[in-house]
């Protein structure tokens, strides 16, 4: 079975990606970075999600010699002029945690009206092949934010994000429900035909 590298140490993110790929019928042994010897990983220095996704995928291909998928995703809040954006994972500082990021964002949005707290999750996904071929796709999930975290599923900002058309937070959705609408689910489904073609060529 073909091995595909998912360039992340985030076990929940790797599981999410694996789940969507399997549901799409892609037969591949999908492995996160923890399954490979450590290598110097690039700093996410680009100003776009696409740029950071490519940095990570290129580095994974160079280190493993295998096709690599990498994503860069985050939350864009309109009241914060699109921030945290590419800094979503590090919003509360260099030692940021999901809880710390969530608490900081809630403080920044205190005393705002729910109708004004429009936001979107964005995911850029890069697929880089060992021959240097590169593909980029993007998924977007619009919605709004609440200031009281709800739900035990998901990760990151999921407990305060309500997707457009929903009445519950992403963290209150079952994993399969979230996959069906999420920015990352959209991006994975868009990359699946490309990945399937690449694996057939091998």
C-alpha positions in Angstrom: 0.0 0.0 0.0 1.3 3.5 -0.9 2.5 5.6 2.0 1.4 9.2 2.2 2.9 11.6 4.7 0.6 14.0 6.5 3.0 16.8 7.7 1.7 17.3 11.2 2.4 16.2 14.8 -1.2 17.0 15.7 -2.8 13.6 16.3 -6.4 15.0 16.1 -5.6 16.7 12.8 -3.9 13.6 11.4 -6.9 11.4 12.4 -9.3 13.9 10.8 -7.4 13.9 7.6 -7.2 10.1 7.6 -10.9 9.7 8.3 -11.9 12.0 5.3 -9.4 10.2 3.0 -10.7 6.8 3.9 -14.3 7.9 3.4 -13.4 9.1 0.0 -12.0 5.7 -0.9 -8.3 6.5 -1.1 -6.4 3.4 -0.3 -3.2 4.7 1.3 -1.2 4.2 4.5 -1.5 7.7 5.9 1.2 8.5 8.5 1.8 11.6 10.5 5.3 13.0 11.2 5.7 11.1 14.4 6.0 7.9 12.3 9.3 9.2 10.8 12.7 10.2 12.1 12.7 13.8 13.2 14.0 16.4 10.7 14.4 20.2 10.9 10.9 21.5 10.2 10.4 24.9 8.6 9.2 27.9 10.5 5.8 29.0 9.3 7.1 32.4 8.0 4.7 33.0 5.1 1.9 35.5 5.3 -0.7 33.2 3.6 -2.1 29.8 4.5 -1.0 28.5 1.0 2.6 29.6 1.5 2.9 27.9 4.9 1.2 24.7 3.6 3.7 24.5 0.8 6.7 25.1 3.2 5.6 22.1 5.3 4.8 19.7 2.4 8.1 20.5 0.6 10.1 19.8 3.8 8.2 16.5 4.4 8.9 15.3 0.9 12.6 16.3 1.1 13.0 14.4 4.4 11.0 11.2 3.5 11.0 10.9 -0.2 7.3 10.2 -0.1 4.2 12.2 -1.3 3.3 14.7 1.4 0.1 16.5 2.3 0.3 19.5 4.5 -2.3 22.1 5.5 -2.2 25.4 7.1 -5.5 26.6 8.6 -6.9 29.1 10.9 -9.7 31.4 12.0 -10.3 34.8 10.4 -12.4 37.1 12.6 -13.9 40.2 10.9 -13.9 42.4 14.0 -10.1 41.7 14.2 -9.5 42.5 10.6 -9.0 38.9 9.6 -6.8 37.9 12.6 -5.7 35.6 14.1 -5.4 34.2 10.5 -2.1 32.5 9.9 -1.2 33.1 13.6 -4.2 31.2 14.8 -2.2 28.4 16.5 0.2 30.9 18.1 -2.3 33.6 18.9 -1.5 33.7 22.7 2.3 33.7 22.2 5.2 31.3 21.4 4.1 28.8 24.0 0.4 29.0 23.0 -2.1 26.3 23.8 -5.6 25.7 22.5 -7.0 26.9 25.9 -4.8 30.0 25.9 -5.7 31.0 22.4 -9.4 30.5 23.1 -9.3 32.6 26.3 -7.4 35.4 24.6 -9.8 35.5 21.7 -12.8 35.6 24.0 -11.3 38.5 26.0 -10.7 40.4 22.7 -14.3 40.0 21.7 -15.9 40.8 25.1 -18.6 43.5 24.9 -19.3 42.8 21.2 -22.6 41.8 19.7 -23.0 38.2 18.5 -24.3 39.4 15.1 -21.1 41.3 14.6 -18.8 38.3 15.4 -18.7 36.9 11.9 -15.7 34.7 11.1 -14.6 31.9 8.9 -12.3 28.9 9.2 -9.9 28.7 6.3 -7.7 25.7 5.2 -5.1 25.7 2.5 -3.9 22.2 1.6 -0.7 21.4 -0.4 0.2 18.1 -2.0 3.8 17.8 -3.1 5.0 14.7 -5.0 8.6 13.4 -4.9 9.1 14.7 -8.5 8.4 18.2 -7.3 4.9 18.5 -8.6 2.8 20.8 -6.4 -1.0 21.2 -6.0 -2.9 23.7 -3.8 -6.6 23.7 -2.8 -8.6 25.8 -0.3 -11.6 25.2 1.9 -13.7 27.9 3.7 -16.3 27.4 6.4 -18.2 30.7 7.3 -19.9 31.2 10.6 -19.9 33.3 13.7 -18.5 33.2 17.2 -20.0 32.8 20.7 -18.2 33.8 23.9 -19.1 30.7 26.0 -17.3 27.6 24.9 -19.6 24.6 24.3 -18.9 21.0 23.4 -16.1 18.5 23.9 -15.3 17.5 20.4 -13.0 19.1 17.9 -10.0 21.3 18.9 -8.7 24.8 18.6 -11.4 27.4 18.3 -14.2 24.8 17.6 -15.9 25.3 21.0 -16.9 29.0 20.2 -17.5 28.7 16.4 -21.0 28.1 15.0 -20.9 27.3 11.3 -23.3 29.1 9.0 -26.7 27.3 9.1 -26.0 25.6 12.4 -27.1 26.3 15.9 -24.4 24.3 17.8 -20.7 24.9 17.9 -18.3 22.8 15.9 -17.2 21.1 19.2 -20.8 19.9 19.7 -20.8 18.1 16.3 -19.9 14.5 15.8 -16.6 14.1 13.9 -18.5 13.0 10.8 -20.8 15.9 10.9 -17.9 18.3 11.2 -16.0 16.7 8.4 -19.0 17.1 6.1 -18.9 20.9 6.4 -15.4 21.8 7.7 -12.8 23.9 5.9 -10.4 20.9 6.2 -12.9 18.4 5.0 -13.6 20.6 1.9 -9.8 20.9 1.2 -9.2 17.1 1.7 -12.1 16.2 -0.7 -10.7 18.7 -3.3 -7.2 17.1 -3.0 -8.5 13.5 -3.2 -8.7 13.3 -7.0 -5.2 14.6 -7.3 -3.9 12.2 -4.7 -5.7 9.3 -6.2 -4.1 10.0 -9.6 -0.7 10.3 -8.1 -1.0 7.0 -6.3 -2.1 5.3 -9.5 1.0 6.5 -11.2 3.3 4.9 -8.6 
